[in-house]
Amino acid sequence: MNAIYLVDLTEEERTRLIEFTSRGAPGARKMKRAQILLMADTGATDKEIAKALPAGTSTVFRTRRRFVQGGLEHALNEAPRPGGRRKLSAGDVGLLVATACSKPPEGRARWTLKLLAGRLVELTEHKNISLATVGRRLAENELKPWQKRMWCIPKVTPEFVARMEDVLELYAEDRPEQPVVCFDETPVQLVGEMRRPLPAKPGATLRYDCQYRRNGTANLFMFVAAHQAWRHVKVTDRRTNVDFAVCMRDLVDRHYPTAPRIRVVLDNLNTHRPGALYEAFPPAEARRILRRLVFHYTPRHGSWLNMAEIEIGVMNSQCLDRRIPDRSTLAREVAAWASQRNESEARVNWMFQVDHAREKLGRAYPEPAELARSSHQH
């Protein structure tokens, strides 16, 4: 086969295919044919290409043949099917897409290819529709109805916008004399081994027993500087008002003793309030600490605006993704992790700014009263 249909791309064709595949253009089948041509141009055999992509060797052969016989466009575009038309018309595809985006049948959690094919047979004159056909049409429309994702869907109110833009302006403004520190907390399960794990060795991975012992819980407070490569993790038993107040005192007296003002970004947890300091300390001490602090709250359902939440995710994957038996081990491990991150000068590279928010969320922004009144008058 290879000796008959050799692919030899011009520089222009090669550049076009590389750009096409790198930008992730829609159309899974067209993307596959572009990848086949690029690999064939390097001299790879049909079997090598089919194994790498993956694809059928017959698909690789047909793509080569269409390129040699008709050129690049002929090879990239869909080959005409017997009978001169697709199995599903444009109207059928529209019906498929609408069905895939609708509520699944009673008793089923989600649509599957088999369910969609059966429903399409019920709604059209087709006697049968293959699962492969349904899958290809869904891929062309970038639909995966068997997947779902948990997501926070906020209502963009004036209060949401005000708090969001306030936090975004803090991140864009670097004033060393008034540092911005993001603050958040997360619970941790303390889990001990029932049997000693078997260490990894050549030919065998680390093995640990499925049984474990729950040794209680702990709480981690995360401090992250928005404009410096610094974070600190404090381990406590709980996350009460008093624990929060002690963290704020640490921030003022230990971590930033010379800063006249510290701007703190935090979420709307019930303990994150100035009153917590009056619960923990005498009034004069609470007021002394609060004079140095300015709280900036993220919007409700907008905690993704807090850099500390991002840093907690990094800590979970790099440090806490294992069994940690007790609080002393936890404190030692998170301190070592934070120290390594600080020494490597790791930072959160925040790219989302106020102008980006207005551009991307502009349609969701609430309409000002003056503008609404003016539009009604006209």
N, C-alpha and C positions, 0 to 999 in steps of 0.2 A: 504493500500500500504506500509506504513512505517514498519508494523510488518513483512512483507515478505522480503523486501530488505533493510536491515540495513547496513549502511556504518560504518565500523570500521577501520580506517587507522592505519597502523603501523607508528612508529616514523619516519622511513626513508621516507615513502610515504608522510607523513604530511610535513616534511621538504622540500621535492622536490616540492610539490604543492605551498607552501608558497614562495619559491624562484621563481618559475615560474610566479606566479601572481604579485609579487613585482617588477620584472624587466620589466614588460610590454611586454612580448613576443608576436610576431605577431600571428594573427589568433584569431578573435573575438569569434568564436564558441568554439574553444579549451579552450580559457580563461574562457568562461562562464561555461563550464563543470568542470574545475578545481575549480572555485568558488563554484559551487554546491556541489562538494565532500567535500570541507572544511567546508561548513555550515552544511551539512548532518552529518559530523563527530561529530559536537557539539550537535547533537540531535534535530536540527530544523526540523519542519515538511515541507512537500512539499509546502503547502500554504505559510508558512513563508518565505521559500527560494524564491519562485516565486515572492512574493511581494517585497523582499529586493533587488533582482538583477537588474531589473526584468526579469522574464522568465516565460514560460508557465509551468503549473503543469505537463503536459505530458512530457515536456523536462526533468524536474527534475526526474520524475519517470523512464524514459528510462535511464538516466545517472546512477541512483542507480542500476537499473537492470543490466546494462552492467558491472558495477564495481563488483557486487556480482557474476555474471556468468563468467566474463572473466578477471577480474583484472584491475589494474590501466590503462595500455596502451589501453586496450579494451574500457574502459570508456572514455578516453580522445580523442581518434581518431574517425573520422567520421564513422557513421554507414553505411553499404552498402545499396545503394538504390535499389528499385525494378528494375530488368533488369540488375543489376550488374555494372552499370556505372552512372556517373554523367550526369545531364541534358546537361551541357556544357563541351566539350572536352577541352584539353589543348590549341588546336589551336583556339577554340572559345573564350576562356578566353583571350588569347593573342590579338585577334582581338578586344575584348571588352576594354581591357586596352588601346590599341592604339587609339581607337575611343574616349574614355573618356579623353585622353590627347590631342586630336586634337581640332581645332576650332569648336565651336558649329554651328548648322545650321543657315542659314541666318534668321535674325529676332529674334533670341534667344540670351540672354546674357550668358547662361551657359547650360551645359548638365544636364538633369534630369534623374532619373531612367526610366521614361516612354519613354523619347526620346531615351535613350540608348537601351532599350529593342526593340523598334521599328526598330532602325537602324540595330541591330543584326539580327533581322528576315529578313530584306532586304538583308543582306550580307551572310546569311547562309541558310541551308535547313530547319531550324526549322520553324514550323508553328506558334508557340507562345512561349514566354519566360516570366516567371513571374517576377514581380518587385522584389520579395524577392530573387530570384535566382541571379539577377543582383546585388542587394545590397550585398549579401554574397560574391560574387566573387570580387567585388570592395573592400570590407573590408579586404579580404585575401591579397590583394595587396596594402593595406593602401592608397586607392584612395578616394577622396571626390570631384568629379568634380563640384559639386554645390557650392563649397566654393572658394573664391579667397582672396588674401591678397595683400595690397599695400606694396611694398618693394623697397628700393633703391638698384639698381643693378649697382655698381660702375665698372669702367674699371680700373683694377689693373695695373697702369703704374708705371715706376720707381719713379716718383714723389709721387704717392700715397703710395708706400711702404716706401719711405724715411720719409715722414711725419708721417705715422702710427708708424713705429719703433721708431722714435724720441719721440713721445708722450708716447708710452709704456715703454720706458726706464725711462722717467721722473717718471711714476707711480711706477716703481720698485725701484727707488733710493730715499731714504728718507734722505734729508739733511736739518736739522732744520734751519741752518743759511741761506739757500736759499729755502724758502717755494715754493711749487707748488700750484697755485690757478687757478681753472677752472672758466671760465667766459662765461655767455650766457645771453640772454634776451628773453622775451616772452610778447606778447600783452595780455591785459585782457579787456573784455567787462564789463562795469559798468551797472548793470541792477537793476532797482528798482521795487518794488511791486505796482500794481494798487489797490489791496485790501489786507487787513491784513490777513496773513495766519491763518488757524485754527490749534491750537496746538494739539499735539498728546495726547491721553487719552486712558485708557483701552478699548480695542475693536475698536479703530479707529486710523489710522496713521495720521501723519502730512499732512495737505492738503493746497495746495496753488493754487491760481488762474492761469489759463492758459495765461491771459493777463499780460504784464509787460511793463515797461517803460525803454527804452534805454537811459542811462545817459552819453554816450560818452565812451571813452576808456582811458586806462592808460598803462604804460609799466613797466615791472619788470625786473631789472637787478639782476642776481643771481651770487654770489661769493661762491665758494665751495673750501675748502682746501683739497687737495688730500690725505694728510697724517695726518690730525688732524680732530677732530670732531667739525668742525666749518663751518658755512655757514652764509651769510648775504644777505638780499634782500633789494634792493633800489627801491623805487617807483618814477617814473617820468612821465611827460606828454607825452614825445616822446623818441625816441632813435636816436637822431642826433649825428653828430661828436662831438659836444660840450658836450652832455650828456655822451658819452663814455669817453671823456677826463677827465671830472670831476670824473667819476668812477675810472679811473686810478690814479688820484691824491689822492682820498680817500684811495685807496689801499696802496699807498706809505706812506701817512702822518698820516692816522688814524688807519688803520688796522695792518700794519706792519712797524711802524716807525723806528725800529732798524735793520731791515733786510737789508744787503748790496745789495742783489739781490733778486728779486721776479720773479719767472718763471711763466708766464701766458699762460694757454692753452685756445685757443679760435678758433672759426670757421672763415670762409672767408668772412663774411659780409663786405660790402663796408665801413662801419664806423670803423671797427677794424684795424686801420692803425696808425702808428706813426705820420703821418701828421695831424691827427685829433687834436693832442695836440698843434701843432703850429697854428691851426685854433682857438683854444680856449684860449691859453695863449701867453704871450710874449715869444720870442725865448729862453731867459735865463731860464724861468720857465719850458717851455716845455722840454728843454734839461736836466734840473735838475731831472725831473720826469723820463724821459726815461733812464737816466743813471742807475736807480734802477730797470728797467724792462727788461725782456727778453721774447719776444713773441714766442710762439710755436704754429703753426697753424695745425689744424687737416686737413686731406686730403679733397679735394672736394668730396662730397657724402660720407664723413666719419665722420660726426658730432656725430655719436654714440660713438666715442672715447672720447667725452667730458663728464666728470663726471657731469658737471653742467646741462647737458640735462637730465640725470637720476634724479637729485635732483628736477628739474622743474616738472618732471612727478610725483614724490612723493608729491610735493606741490599741484599740481593740484588735486590729488585724496584726500589728507588729509585736505586741507584748502580751495581750490577755487571751489569745486564742489557744488556750491550754487549761489544764487543771492546776489551780493554785490553792494549796490546802489551808493557809491561815493568813491572818492579817500581817504578821511580820514579814512573811515571804512576799506578800503583795506589795507592801511598802518598799521593800528592797528592790523588787523588780521594776516597779513604775518609776522609782527614783533613778535607777540605772538607765531606763529607757529615755526619760526626760533629759538626763544629762547628755546622753549620746546625741539626741536631737538638737540640743542647744549647741554642743560643740561642733556639730556639722553645719550649724547655721541654717537649719531647715526652717522655712517660713511658709505661710499660706499665701499663695500668689493670687490675691483677690482681683478679679478682672471686671466684675459687674459694678457699674457706676450709675449715677442718677440718670444721665442721658440715655444709657442702655435701658434702664427701667421704663422710662417714658416712651422709648421707641418700641420695646417688646411688649409692654403691658399697656400701651396707650389706649387701646380700645376698651380695656377693662377699667381704666381710671374713671372715677365718678365725674359726672358732668357738673361743672361749677354752676351755682344757682343763677349768677348774672348771665352766663352764657345760655342757660336753659330759658331764662325769661326773655332774653333777646330773640332767640330762635322762635319762640312761640308768638312773639309780637309780629315777626316778619312772615 
